[in-house]
Amino acid sequence: MTLIARLRQLVRSSRVQARYGRATTIAFVDTNVILEGRPLADLPWVEVDVTGPIHVVFTPKVLSEVDSKKRDG
């Protein structure tokens, strides 16, 4: 099974649907988007999904990387 197929299967799972059921899109944000990109509120979300809502997810790894950059200055 490819990674994309596995992710699609995961998003359709009952556990994810129970938590994010109203979301038509789940976006996983990369560390670079947080550190170097525009503020999330300013991103063109309507280009990602016109109907919404979109749930934005930060993985523990991304949060750890952002925290380490804050400590480094």
Legacy VTK file of the C-alpha trace (Angstrom):
# vtk DataFile Version 3.0
C-alpha trace
ASCII
DATASET POLYDATA
POINTS 73 float
0.000 0.000 0.000
1.400 3.399 -0.930
1.806 6.172 1.606
-0.912 8.236 -0.087
-3.313 5.298 -0.010
-2.543 4.698 3.665
-3.133 8.376 4.504
-6.458 8.327 2.652
-7.456 5.199 4.561
-6.460 6.827 7.850
-8.428 10.014 7.133
-11.503 7.933 6.361
-11.166 5.888 9.558
-13.922 6.133 12.157
-11.566 7.535 14.804
-10.485 10.423 12.585
-14.045 10.986 11.386
-15.279 11.192 14.973
-12.742 13.889 15.757
-12.691 15.815 12.481
-15.961 14.706 10.922
-17.075 18.123 9.734
-13.735 18.896 8.098
-13.578 18.324 4.385
-9.796 18.778 4.476
-7.134 18.038 7.066
-3.902 19.999 6.524
-0.660 18.909 8.158
1.581 21.955 8.561
5.315 21.653 7.994
7.906 23.387 10.195
9.001 25.609 7.309
5.484 26.994 6.927
5.552 28.109 10.540
9.088 29.477 10.556
9.328 31.034 7.100
5.823 31.332 5.721
3.070 33.861 6.074
0.811 33.755 9.137
-1.622 30.844 8.859
-4.593 33.212 8.835
-3.167 34.880 5.714
-2.739 31.681 3.683
-5.106 31.151 0.726
-7.145 28.394 2.365
-10.006 28.817 -0.091
-7.638 27.575 -2.810
-7.149 24.385 -0.797
-10.828 23.757 -0.096
-13.653 26.053 -1.154
-16.296 24.459 1.050
-14.290 24.009 4.287
-13.929 23.680 7.151
-10.236 22.841 7.168
-8.562 21.381 10.257
-4.918 22.352 10.567
-2.803 19.772 12.393
0.620 20.239 13.958
2.462 16.998 14.607
4.539 16.586 17.774
7.696 16.566 15.618
6.825 19.953 14.091
6.080 21.444 17.504
9.387 20.122 18.808
11.288 21.633 15.884
9.591 25.013 16.347
10.322 24.956 20.086
13.986 24.197 19.432
14.231 27.188 17.061
12.681 29.446 19.692
15.357 28.381 22.198
18.121 28.904 19.624
17.009 32.477 19.070
LINES 1 74
73 0 1 2 3 4 5 6 7 8 9 10 11 12 13 14 15 16 17 18 19 20 21 22 23 24 25 26 27 28 29 30 31 32 33 34 35 36 37 38 39 40 41 42 43 44 45 46 47 48 49 50 51 52 53 54 55 56 57 58 59 60 61 62 63 64 65 66 67 68 69 70 71 72
